[in-house]
Amino acid sequence: RDGDFAEVRIRDTGTGIPVEHRNRIFEQFFTTKDVGKGTGQGLAISRRTIVEKHRGTLTFETELGRGTTFI
């Protein structure tokens, strides 16, 4: 709980998000996967649902070589 809000953190232990991709990860159809392996929809849909429909926020913390936390 964060005041009147719920805060959810989802963390992975992957490679982190490279600097050159950080400002694009919530764009629809943006993916770093090979053609046919990813649609680039997941984070765009998450952002639309959380931010636009429910007036929440969606941010992330990332560190190369250690992983990413979505908040």
HELIX and SHEET records of a PDB file:
HELIX    1   1 VAL A   19  HIS A   21  5                                   3    
HELIX    2   2 GLY A   42  ARG A   47  1                                   6    
HELIX    3   3 ARG A   48  LYS A   53  3                                   6    
SHEET    1   A 3 ILE A  10  ARG A  11  0                                        
SHEET    2   A 3 GLY A  67  PHE A  70 -1                                        
SHEET    3   A 3 PHE A  60  GLU A  63 -1                                        
END                                                                             
